Amino acid sequence: MNPTIRRASALASALAITASVTACSRSESPATPDGQTVATSSTGTTPAPTTDTQPPKPAEIFDRAKSNALAATSAVVTGEFDRDGATTKISWQGAADGKTLDLRLTQHGLGNVHLIAVGGDVYLQADATGWKALGFAKLVQAAGDKFVKAPAASVGDLAQSFSLRSLVEKSFGSLDASGLNGRVGSETVDGVDCWVLTGPSGAQNGALYVAKDSMQLVRIVGPKEKPLQLTFSQWGEELDIKAPPPDEVVGLK
């Protein structure tokens, strides 16, 4: 793996969100019977309109959301999570194979990093703090606010680290549908009516929000002790990801 991409991968630990969502499957208390609906609450959500429709089983919602996410050709992910006591903000959009993507990360002490992969090329941009965090302080003067073009060989490594499939697999990887609360919640997230899955102790230890109509993942919220909120959208839509203009790019030496 190219050193620049390796360091970017280490810094972009947004893919390490598994630890923040495993609480959804903890077993702190006995689960309630399947098929019951309960109102839940979290930041940015409102109770969904009450209907007589019985929710699917929690395991069915979980499995369908995971299958749909893995089958999607593209998506957009935005949000923030706690990493070593600092809040990291992420904006990610890209394709399932990771060969086309646009990733932005911001964290106090690590600066701003912007990574684009498109057309077989990889471009990396950072502020002075970001370059130093990546271990390339000398590039601060050489690149300034321009993008650095990495070798084409980096695309394969990048695809493995930042693909949509990798993100989804890490999101769902350590969750066990059998450990979910049997009571399915119902809320509206950004105008989308969602089923809400939690662990036995409720949303305080994390939750998954899944769209009722499409069974697509809408949001992941982590436990209070390790804050995280990631919102997923534009599943399968065509994304407008372009290479930066030539006059904003410098070669990597």
C-alpha positions as CSV (number, residue, x, y, z in Angstrom):
1,M,0.0,0.0,0.0
2,N,1.3,3.5,-0.9
3,P,2.5,5.3,2.3
4,T,0.1,8.2,1.8
5,I,-2.9,6.0,1.5
6,R,-1.7,3.8,4.4
7,R,-1.5,6.9,6.6
8,A,-4.9,8.1,5.3
9,S,-6.4,4.8,6.1
10,A,-5.1,4.9,9.6
11,L,-6.4,8.4,10.2
12,A,-9.7,7.6,8.6
13,S,-10.8,5.2,11.3
14,A,-14.4,6.0,10.4
15,L,-14.5,2.4,9.2
16,A,-13.9,1.3,12.8
17,I,-17.4,2.0,13.8
18,T,-18.1,-1.5,14.8
19,A,-17.1,-0.9,18.4
20,S,-19.6,1.8,18.7
21,V,-22.6,-0.1,17.5
22,T,-22.0,-3.5,19.1
23,A,-24.0,-2.3,22.1
24,C,-27.2,-2.8,20.0
25,S,-26.7,-6.5,20.5
26,R,-25.8,-6.6,24.2
27,S,-27.9,-8.6,26.6
28,E,-28.1,-6.5,29.7
29,S,-31.7,-7.6,30.4
30,P,-34.2,-10.1,28.9
31,A,-35.6,-9.2,25.5
32,T,-39.3,-8.5,25.1
33,P,-41.5,-10.6,22.8
34,D,-41.1,-10.3,19.1
35,G,-43.7,-8.3,17.1
36,Q,-44.3,-5.6,19.7
37,T,-43.9,-1.9,18.8
38,V,-42.5,0.7,21.2
39,A,-41.8,4.4,20.9
40,T,-38.2,5.3,21.1
41,S,-36.3,8.6,21.2
42,S,-32.9,9.9,20.0
43,T,-31.5,13.1,18.6
44,G,-33.0,14.2,15.3
45,T,-35.9,11.7,15.3
46,T,-39.6,12.0,15.9
47,P,-42.2,9.3,16.6
48,A,-43.6,7.9,13.4
49,P,-47.4,8.2,12.8
50,T,-49.3,5.5,14.6
51,T,-50.7,2.7,12.4
52,D,-52.3,-0.7,12.9
53,T,-49.5,-2.4,10.9
54,Q,-47.6,-4.9,12.9
55,P,-43.8,-4.6,12.4
56,P,-41.8,-7.4,11.0
57,K,-39.7,-9.5,13.4
58,P,-36.5,-7.7,14.5
59,A,-34.3,-10.3,12.9
60,E,-36.1,-10.0,9.6
61,I,-35.7,-6.2,9.6
62,F,-32.0,-6.6,10.5
63,D,-31.3,-9.2,7.8
64,R,-33.1,-7.4,5.1
65,A,-31.4,-4.1,5.9
66,K,-28.0,-5.8,5.8
67,S,-28.8,-7.7,2.6
68,N,-30.0,-4.5,0.9
69,A,-27.0,-2.5,2.0
70,L,-24.6,-5.1,0.7
71,A,-26.4,-5.3,-2.6
72,A,-26.4,-1.5,-3.1
73,T,-24.2,0.0,-5.8
74,S,-23.7,3.3,-4.0
75,A,-24.6,5.4,-1.0
76,V,-23.9,8.5,1.0
77,V,-22.9,8.5,4.6
78,T,-22.6,11.5,6.9
79,G,-22.3,12.0,10.6
80,E,-19.9,12.0,13.5
81,F,-18.4,9.7,16.1
82,D,-16.1,9.8,19.1
83,R,-12.5,8.7,18.6
84,D,-10.1,8.9,21.6
85,G,-12.3,11.6,23.3
86,A,-12.4,13.8,20.2
87,T,-15.3,14.2,17.8
88,T,-14.6,13.1,14.2
89,K,-17.0,14.3,11.5
90,I,-17.3,12.3,8.3
91,S,-18.8,12.8,4.9
92,W,-18.6,9.8,2.6
93,Q,-20.1,9.0,-0.8
94,G,-19.1,6.3,-3.1
95,A,-19.6,3.1,-5.0
96,A,-19.8,-0.5,-3.7
97,D,-16.3,-1.4,-5.0
98,G,-14.6,1.6,-3.5
99,K,-13.0,2.6,-6.8
100,T,-15.1,5.8,-7.0
101,L,-15.5,7.8,-3.7
102,D,-15.3,11.1,-2.0
103,L,-14.4,11.1,1.7
104,R,-14.0,14.1,4.0
105,L,-12.8,13.8,7.6
106,T,-12.5,16.5,10.3
107,Q,-11.2,16.0,13.8
108,H,-9.6,18.3,16.4
109,G,-5.9,17.8,16.4
110,L,-5.9,15.9,13.1
111,G,-7.2,18.6,10.9
112,N,-9.1,18.2,7.7
113,V,-8.6,15.5,5.1
114,H,-10.3,15.1,1.8
115,L,-9.8,12.1,-0.4
116,I,-11.2,11.5,-3.9
117,A,-10.9,8.3,-6.0
118,V,-12.2,8.5,-9.5
119,G,-11.2,7.2,-13.0
120,G,-8.4,5.0,-11.6
121,D,-6.7,7.9,-9.8
122,V,-6.5,8.9,-6.1
123,Y,-6.3,12.5,-4.9
124,L,-5.6,13.5,-1.3
125,Q,-6.0,17.0,0.2
126,A,-5.4,18.2,3.7
127,D,-4.7,21.3,5.7
128,A,-1.4,21.9,7.5
129,T,-2.6,20.0,10.6
130,G,-3.9,17.2,8.4
131,W,-0.6,16.8,6.5
132,K,1.3,16.6,9.7
133,A,-1.1,14.0,11.1
134,L,-0.6,12.0,8.0
135,G,3.2,12.2,8.5
136,F,3.9,14.4,5.5
137,A,4.7,17.7,7.0
138,K,7.0,18.6,4.0
139,L,4.0,18.4,1.7
140,V,2.5,21.4,3.5
141,Q,4.7,23.8,1.6
142,A,4.7,21.8,-1.6
143,A,1.0,21.2,-1.8
144,G,-0.6,24.0,0.1
145,D,-4.3,23.6,-0.3
146,K,-3.9,21.6,-3.5
147,F,-4.6,17.9,-4.0
148,V,-1.8,15.4,-4.2
149,K,-2.2,12.8,-6.8
150,A,-1.2,9.4,-5.6
151,P,0.0,6.5,-7.8
152,A,-2.7,4.5,-9.6
153,A,-1.6,1.4,-7.7
154,S,-3.2,2.9,-4.6
155,V,-6.7,2.4,-6.0
156,G,-6.7,-1.3,-5.1
157,D,-5.7,-0.7,-1.5
158,L,-8.2,2.2,-1.3
159,A,-11.0,0.1,-2.6
160,Q,-10.5,-2.5,0.2
161,S,-10.3,0.1,2.9
162,F,-13.0,2.6,1.9
163,S,-15.5,0.7,-0.2
164,L,-19.2,0.8,0.6
165,R,-19.1,-3.0,1.1
166,S,-16.4,-2.6,3.7
167,L,-18.3,0.1,5.5
168,V,-21.4,-2.0,5.6
169,E,-19.7,-5.2,6.7
170,K,-18.0,-3.3,9.5
171,S,-21.3,-1.7,10.5
172,F,-23.1,-5.0,10.8
173,G,-20.2,-7.4,11.3
174,S,-20.3,-7.7,15.1
175,L,-24.1,-7.4,15.5
176,D,-26.1,-10.4,16.3
177,A,-29.8,-10.3,15.2
178,S,-30.6,-12.9,17.9
179,G,-29.6,-10.4,20.6
180,L,-31.9,-7.6,19.5
181,N,-34.8,-6.3,21.6
182,G,-38.0,-8.1,20.6
183,R,-39.9,-4.8,20.7
184,V,-39.5,-2.9,17.4
185,G,-39.6,0.9,17.7
186,S,-41.1,3.3,15.2
187,E,-39.7,6.8,14.4
188,T,-39.3,9.3,11.6
189,V,-35.8,10.2,10.7
190,D,-35.3,13.2,8.3
191,G,-38.8,12.5,6.9
192,V,-38.3,8.8,6.5
193,D,-40.6,6.4,8.5
194,C,-38.3,3.9,10.2
195,W,-38.4,0.7,12.2
196,V,-36.0,1.1,15.2
197,L,-33.9,-1.9,16.4
198,T,-32.1,-1.8,19.8
199,G,-30.6,-4.1,22.3
200,P,-32.5,-5.4,25.3
201,S,-31.9,-2.3,27.4
202,G,-33.2,0.1,24.7
203,A,-31.8,2.9,22.6
204,Q,-29.5,4.2,25.3
205,N,-27.0,1.6,24.2
206,G,-27.4,2.2,20.5
207,A,-29.9,1.8,17.7
208,L,-30.4,0.9,14.1
209,Y,-33.0,2.9,12.0
210,V,-34.3,1.1,9.0
211,A,-36.7,2.6,6.4
212,K,-40.1,0.9,6.5
213,D,-40.8,1.1,2.8
214,S,-37.4,0.1,1.4
215,M,-35.8,-1.7,4.3
216,Q,-32.7,0.3,3.8
217,L,-30.5,1.4,6.6
218,V,-31.1,5.0,7.5
219,R,-29.2,5.7,10.7
220,I,-26.9,4.1,13.2
221,V,-26.6,5.6,16.7
222,G,-24.0,4.5,19.2
223,P,-24.2,4.2,23.0
224,K,-24.0,7.2,25.3
225,E,-20.6,6.3,26.6
226,K,-19.2,6.2,23.0
227,P,-21.3,8.7,20.9
228,L,-21.8,8.0,17.3
229,Q,-24.4,9.0,14.7
230,L,-24.1,8.0,11.0
231,T,-26.9,8.7,8.5
232,F,-27.1,6.7,5.3
233,S,-28.9,8.0,2.2
234,Q,-29.1,7.9,-1.6
235,W,-28.8,4.1,-1.8
236,G,-28.1,3.0,-5.3
237,E,-28.3,6.5,-6.8
238,E,-25.9,7.9,-9.3
239,L,-23.3,10.1,-7.5
240,D,-21.6,13.1,-9.0
241,I,-18.0,12.4,-8.0
242,K,-15.4,14.2,-10.1
243,A,-11.6,14.6,-10.1
244,P,-10.4,18.0,-9.0
245,P,-9.4,20.5,-11.7
246,P,-5.9,20.0,-13.1
247,D,-4.7,23.3,-11.7
248,E,-5.6,22.2,-8.2
249,V,-3.5,19.0,-8.4
250,V,0.3,18.4,-7.8
251,G,2.1,15.1,-8.3
252,L,3.4,12.9,-5.5
253,K,7.2,12.7,-5.5
